[in-house]
Amino acid sequence: MPHVTLTAVLTPESGGYVSLCPELDIASQGESVDEALANLKEAVEGFYETASSSEITNRLSKPSLVTHIEVAYA
């Protein structure tokens, strides 16, 4: 079975975490980091099971770049 490595971005929210896979624009959530990641993985795997190959190619043709920026504030 083929594998792909994707980005997972986790953001703390009240009561848990929101998890996002920016390459596929798929989000999930969970009460802990582990749960949010597991739920995101399940959502992404579900996408791969149901999406057409053209939908997968279309979403993955727009790669995400994760970096940091520095800003000044008062």
Secondary structure, DSSP 8 states (H G I E B T S, - for coil): --------EEEEETTEEEEEETTTTEEEEESSHHHHHHHHHHHHHHHHHHS-HHHHHHHHTS------------
